[in-house]
Amino acid sequence: MSQSVLAGMENSAVTVLKRAIELDHESRLQDALVCYQEGIHLLMEVLKATKDEAKKVHYRKKIANYMDRAEKIKEQLNDLKESVQLFEILRDAYKRTLQCENYPSADFT
């Protein structure tokens, strides 16, 4: 891979990862996660093509940091999804309770 292509990929990774950080700060977690994943993928491609060992160490650290953040976002999204599911279960149970209250109970005594 030529140096100009490598530099272009690195610039693309930086742009995407900066966007991920912005989205993260705006609490747009789903969008941030997508950008982190794409930026990590681009950085990994740059890492594979890089010959300079010092740069490889730098890229590995950056990739590890972004992967950690992406994992934390995934956990937050899963927790949120579980909370929404619990809310829906409780809401449905409440609705069923209200429906039962609207009908007089039968007296079998």
N, C-alpha and C positions, 0 to 999 in steps of 0.2 A: 504494500500500500504506500502510495506516495505521501510525502510530508504534507502537501497541501490538502489532500483528502483527509489525512489524519487530523490536521488542524481544523478542518471544517467539521468533522465529526465531534471533536472536542468542543468546539464552539456551540454546536447544536446541543450537546449534552448539558453544557453550562446554561444555555438559554432555557431548556426544558426543566432543569433542576431549580433554577431561579423561579420559574413559574410555579413549580411544585411548592416551594417555600412560601410564596405569596398566597397561594390557595390554602395552604396549611394555616397560615396566620389569619385568614378570613374564615376559618372553620369550614371550608368547603372540602371536607375530608375525602369524599369519593373522587372528586376531580384531582385533588392533590395526590392521592394514591396512584391514579393512572399516570400522572406526570412523573412521580418518583420512579415508577416501574419502567417507563420509557427512558428516562434519564439514566437509570442504572444500566439498562440494556446498552445504551449508547456508550457509556463509560466502559463497560466490559469489552465492547468491540475495540475501543481505543486501547485498553489495557493489552488485549491480545496482539495488537499491531505494534505496540511500543517496544523498542529495543533497550531504551535507557532504564537501567535498574532503579535509579532514584525516582524516576517518574512512575515506575510500576508500583513502588512502595506507596507513593503519594496517592495514586489512583485506588489501590486496594483499601487504604484507610478511608478515603472518601466513599467508596462503594459500601464499605461496612457500615459507615455512619448513616448513609441514606437507606440502606437495607433495614437497619435498626428502626429508623423512623417509620418506614413503610410498614413494618411488622406491628409497631405500636398503633398505627392508624387502622390496620386491619383488625386488631383487637378491639379498638374503640367502635368500629363499625359493626363488628359482631355483637358487642355488648348492646349497642343501640338497637340492632335488629332483634335481639332477644327481649329487650325492654318493650319494643313495639308489639312483638308477639304476645307477651304477657298482658300488655294493655288490652289487646284485642280479645284475648281469652276472658279477661275480667269484664270487659264491656259486654261481650256476648252473654256471659253469665248474669250480669245485671239486667240485661234486656229480657232474658228468660224469666228472671225473678219478677219483673214488672208485669210480664204477660200473665204469670200465674196469679198475681194479686188482682188482676182484672176479672177473674172468674171466681164465682162463689164456690167455696169448697163443698163437696158432697157430704152429707151427714149419713153415715152408714150405721148408726146406733139404733 
